[in-house]
Amino acid sequence: MDKKEVKGDSTSSSSAPASATKQTEDEGEPADGKPVQLTKTSKENEQRKADEIKIEEQERLKRVGEEQERLKAEETKMREQERLKAEELRNREREAEKQQLEREATAKREQEAARLKQQQEAARREQVEKELKEKALKEKELKEKALKEKEMKEKERLARELEEAKLKAKQAASDVPTLPSGWERRLDVGTGKYYYIDHKMKKTYWDAPGTVQQKLGINLFSLTFQLINIIIIIIASSCHQHFGSDGYE
């Protein structure tokens, strides 16, 4: 009984240090009996190093992210600048094209205005020429009409005077006077009138000698001469009108 108890005590006593060692290790105290403070410092150093590594990694990642953001911002800025340059270039091209179109439109308007001005000037010249021609034609017609009226009146007047002269000649022919010596009575074939010849004085008269008509013979002769001149003038005027001023018909 005693041995058994002793044995149980030894077993318990031998197991007690082992549990104590385990408890000591759990508490951080080394099994070899070193101070617990060294083990804590080592763990703290490791933890600090791990924290530092973690912080460094975080800072590195942060720097990488910032660098990526910076590169992205620069790329965005560069793209925006390129877009602005391209847009400015397009605006310049559009402005140049607009100015070119405006110049072309201005030139076209000027050409059209010049063409219309030429057409108006040509039409005005044609109108002026037409009016001048019409005016000249009217003046010519009026002159011709006035000349014809004048010729008709002159012909009527000459016809009346010739008729009166013939009547007087007939009256003189019906009354045959007694002629003195040296006188002779003859018939004018052109006028159908009789005239009297004074052989002594070598003169001719339309009236018989010693009559009132003889006294007025000179006036009648001059009147006949004037009538002949008027007839010549009318014939010349008719020829001038028929053949023109230059002599061509």
C-alpha positions in Angstrom: 0.0 0.0 0.0 2.8 2.3 0.9 4.8 1.6 -2.2 1.9 2.2 -4.3 1.3 5.5 -2.8 4.9 6.4 -3.1 4.8 5.4 -6.7 1.8 7.5 -7.3 3.5 10.4 -5.7 6.5 10.0 -7.8 4.4 9.9 -10.9 2.6 12.9 -9.8 5.8 14.6 -8.9 7.4 13.8 -12.2 4.4 14.9 -14.2 4.2 18.1 -12.3 7.3 19.7 -13.7 6.2 18.8 -17.2 2.9 20.6 -16.8 4.7 23.4 -15.2 7.1 23.6 -18.1 4.2 23.6 -20.5 2.5 26.3 -18.6 5.7 28.3 -18.5 6.2 27.9 -22.3 2.6 29.0 -22.8 3.3 32.0 -20.7 6.4 32.8 -22.8 9.0 31.6 -20.6 11.6 29.3 -22.2 11.9 25.8 -21.1 15.6 26.2 -20.4 14.8 28.8 -17.8 15.8 32.1 -19.7 14.0 35.2 -18.9 10.6 35.7 -20.5 11.5 39.3 -21.4 13.8 38.3 -24.2 11.2 36.2 -25.9 8.7 39.1 -25.8 11.3 41.5 -27.3 12.0 39.2 -30.2 8.3 38.9 -31.0 7.9 42.6 -30.7 10.8 43.1 -33.1 9.3 40.6 -35.5 6.0 42.2 -35.3 7.6 45.6 -35.7 9.5 44.4 -38.7 6.3 42.9 -40.2 4.5 46.2 -39.6 7.3 48.1 -41.2 7.3 45.7 -44.2 3.5 46.1 -44.3 3.8 49.9 -44.1 6.5 49.9 -46.8 4.4 47.7 -49.0 1.5 50.0 -48.4 3.6 53.0 -49.2 5.0 51.3 -52.3 1.5 50.4 -53.4 0.5 54.0 -52.7 3.4 55.3 -54.7 2.6 52.9 -57.6 -1.1 54.0 -57.4 -0.1 57.7 -57.4 2.3 57.1 -60.3 -0.4 55.3 -62.2 -2.8 58.2 -61.4 -0.2 60.7 -62.5 0.5 58.8 -65.7 -3.2 58.5 -66.3 -3.7 62.2 -65.7 -0.8 63.1 -68.0 -2.2 60.7 -70.7 -5.7 62.3 -70.2 -4.1 65.8 -70.4 -2.2 64.8 -73.5 -5.3 63.4 -75.1 -7.2 66.5 -74.2 -4.4 68.7 -75.7 -4.4 66.6 -78.8 -8.2 66.8 -79.0 -8.0 70.6 -78.6 -5.3 70.9 -81.2 -7.3 68.7 -83.6 -10.4 70.8 -82.9 -8.5 74.0 -83.4 -7.1 72.7 -86.7 -10.6 71.7 -87.8 -11.9 75.1 -86.8 -9.1 76.8 -88.8 -9.9 74.6 -91.8 -13.6 75.3 -91.5 -12.8 79.1 -91.2 -10.5 78.9 -94.2 -13.1 77.0 -96.2 -15.8 79.5 -95.1 -13.6 82.5 -96.1 -12.9 80.8 -99.5 -16.6 80.2 -100.0 -17.3 83.9 -99.1 -14.6 85.1 -101.5 -16.0 82.9 -104.3 -19.5 84.1 -103.5 -18.3 87.7 -103.6 -16.5 87.2 -106.8 -19.5 85.5 -108.3 -21.8 88.4 -107.2 -19.3 90.9 -108.7 -19.2 89.0 -111.9 -23.0 88.8 -112.0 -23.3 92.5 -111.2 -20.8 93.3 -114.0 -22.7 91.1 -116.4 -26.0 92.7 -115.5 -24.4 96.1 -115.9 -23.1 95.2 -119.3 -26.5 93.9 -120.3 -28.2 97.1 -119.0 -25.7 99.2 -120.8 -26.1 97.3 -124.1 -29.9 97.5 -123.7 -29.7 101.2 -123.0 -27.5 101.8 -126.1 -29.9 99.7 -128.2 -32.8 101.8 -126.8 -31.0 105.0 -127.6 -30.1 103.9 -131.1 -33.7 102.7 -131.6 -35.1 106.1 -130.4 -32.6 107.9 -132.6 -33.5 105.8 -135.6 -37.3 106.3 -134.9 -36.7 110.0 -134.5 -34.7 110.3 -137.7 -37.4 108.2 -139.5 -40.2 110.4 -138.2 -38.3 113.6 -139.2 -37.6 112.1 -142.6 -41.3 111.2 -143.0 -42.3 114.7 -141.8 -39.9 116.3 -144.3 -41.1 114.1 -147.1 -44.7 114.9 -146.2 -44.1 118.6 -146.0 -42.1 118.5 -149.3 -45.0 116.6 -150.9 -47.5 119.0 -149.6 -45.4 121.9 -150.8 -45.0 120.3 -154.2 -48.7 119.6 -154.4 -49.5 123.2 -153.6 -46.9 124.5 -156.0 -48.3 122.2 -158.7 -51.8 123.4 -158.0 -50.6 127.0 -158.1 -48.8 126.4 -161.4 -51.8 124.6 -162.8 -54.0 127.5 -161.9 -51.6 130.0 -163.4 -51.1 127.9 -166.6 -54.9 127.6 -166.8 -55.3 131.3 -166.5 -52.5 131.9 -169.0 -54.1 129.5 -171.5 -57.5 131.2 -171.0 -55.9 134.5 -171.7 -54.1 133.1 -174.7 -57.4 131.8 -176.0 -59.0 135.1 -175.5 -56.2 136.8 -177.3 -56.3 134.3 -180.1 -60.0 134.8 -180.6 -59.6 138.5 -181.0 -57.2 138.9 -184.0 -56.1 142.5 -184.1 -55.0 144.4 -187.2 -51.2 144.4 -187.2 -49.1 147.4 -188.3 -46.4 147.0 -190.9 -43.4 145.2 -189.8 -45.3 143.0 -187.3 -46.1 139.2 -187.6 -48.3 136.9 -185.6 -47.1 133.3 -184.8 -48.3 130.3 -182.8 -46.1 128.9 -179.9 -46.4 125.2 -180.2 -45.3 124.6 -176.6 -47.9 126.8 -174.9 -50.5 126.9 -177.7 -50.5 130.7 -177.5 -49.9 133.3 -180.2 -47.1 135.8 -179.9 -46.3 138.8 -182.0 -43.0 139.7 -183.7 -41.8 143.3 -184.2 -39.3 142.8 -187.0 -38.2 146.5 -186.9 -37.4 146.4 -183.2 -36.5 142.7 -183.4 -38.7 142.0 -180.3 -41.5 139.5 -179.5 -44.6 140.1 -177.5 -47.4 138.0 -176.2 -50.0 140.7 -176.9 -50.9 142.4 -180.0 -49.4 145.9 -180.6 -51.4 148.8 -179.4 -53.4 146.8 -176.7 -53.4 146.8 -173.0 -52.1 143.2 -173.0 -49.0 144.4 -174.9 -48.3 146.9 -172.2 -48.5 144.1 -169.8 -46.7 141.6 -172.0 -43.4 142.1 -170.2 -45.0 141.2 -166.8 -46.7 138.1 -168.4 -43.3 137.1 -169.9 -41.5 137.4 -166.6 -44.3 135.4 -164.9 -43.9 132.6 -167.5 -40.2 132.6 -166.9 -40.7 132.3 -163.2 -43.1 129.4 -163.7 -40.5 127.6 -165.8 -37.9 128.1 -163.1 -40.3 126.8 -160.5 -41.0 123.7 -162.6 -37.2 123.1 -163.0 -36.8 123.4 -159.2 -39.6 120.9 -158.5 -38.1 118.4 -161.0 -34.7 118.7 -159.4 -36.2 118.2 -155.9 -38.0 115.1 -157.0 -34.8 113.6 -158.5 -32.9 114.4 -155.3 -35.6 112.7 -153.2 -35.7 109.7 -155.5 -32.0 109.1 -155.8 -30.9 110.3 -152.4 -28.3 112.8 -151.3 -25.4 110.6 -152.4 -26.8 110.0 -155.9 -27.8 106.4 -155.3 -31.4 105.2 -155.5 
